[in-house]
């Protein structure tokens, strides 16, 4: 949910897409279910591969799940627009790198 909220707010701040209704439909009906499915599969894969090792399992999830969310953001994060010439919204903190490749 946090990933979809961040992406929606970035799109809104940079005036990306047709309008807020079109963006929210994509986020609500495609992005959130798709990301939830991928995160669930990652969760199950980590549980299957690591078995009954709780500390290793927790560490792997703490690394894998944010990485999957960052990758999903990177796929849909738009570049430079008129409202965001640097490619990121004005509220984005300088110490965090913007999603992207």
C-alpha positions in Angstrom: 0.0 0.0 0.0 2.8 2.4 0.8 4.4 1.8 -2.6 1.1 2.6 -4.4 0.6 5.7 -2.2 4.1 7.0 -2.9 3.7 6.4 -6.6 0.3 8.1 -6.8 1.5 11.1 -4.9 4.6 11.4 -7.1 2.4 11.2 -10.2 0.0 13.8 -8.8 2.8 16.2 -7.8 4.5 16.0 -11.2 1.2 16.0 -13.2 1.8 12.7 -14.9 -1.0 10.8 -16.6 -4.4 11.7 -17.9 -5.9 12.8 -14.7 -6.2 11.6 -11.1 -9.1 9.3 -11.8 -7.2 7.5 -14.5 -4.1 7.1 -12.4 -6.1 6.0 -9.4 -7.9 3.3 -11.4 -4.6 1.9 -12.6 -3.2 2.0 -9.0 -6.3 0.5 -7.5 -7.1 -2.3 -10.0 -3.8 -3.2 -11.5 -0.8 -2.0 -9.5 -1.9 -2.9 -6.0 -3.1 -6.5 -6.8 -0.1 -7.1 -9.0 2.4 -5.9 -6.4 0.6 -7.8 -3.6 0.8 -11.0 -5.7 4.6 -10.5 -6.3 5.2 -9.7 -2.6 3.2 -12.7 -1.5 5.2 -14.9 -3.9 8.4 -13.5 -2.6 7.2 -14.2 1.0 6.4 -17.8 0.1 9.6 -18.3 -1.8 11.7 -17.1 1.2 9.8 -19.3 3.5 10.2 -22.3 1.2 13.9 -21.7 0.5 15.0 -20.9 4.1 12.7 -23.3 6.0 12.9 -23.2 9.8 15.6 -20.6 10.3 13.7 -17.6 11.8 16.6 -15.1 11.9 17.8 -15.8 8.4 14.2 -15.8 7.2 13.5 -12.4 8.8 16.7 -10.9 7.3 15.9 -12.2 3.9 12.4 -10.7 4.0 13.8 -7.4 5.3 16.0 -7.2 2.2 13.8 -8.8 -0.4 10.4 -7.2 0.1 11.6 -3.5 0.1 13.8 -4.4 -3.0 10.7 -5.7 -4.8 8.7 -2.5 -3.9 11.6 -0.3 -5.1 11.8 -2.3 -8.3 8.0 -1.8 -8.8 8.3 1.9 -8.2 11.2 2.1 -10.6 9.2 0.6 -13.4 6.4 3.2 -13.2 8.3 6.3 -11.9 8.3 8.8 -14.7 11.1 11.0 -15.7 11.4 14.7 -16.3 8.2 16.7 -16.7 7.4 20.4 -16.7 6.3 20.3 -13.1 9.3 18.2 -12.0 12.3 19.2 -14.1 14.7 17.2 -11.9 12.5 14.1 -12.4 11.4 13.9 -8.7 8.7 15.9 -6.9 9.7 18.9 -4.8 8.9 17.1 -1.6 11.2 14.1 -2.3 14.1 14.2 0.2 17.6 14.9 -1.2 19.3 12.2 0.8 17.2 9.4 -0.8 17.9 8.4 -4.4 14.9 8.6 -6.7 13.5 5.3 -7.9 14.8 4.4 -11.3 17.6 2.5 -13.1 
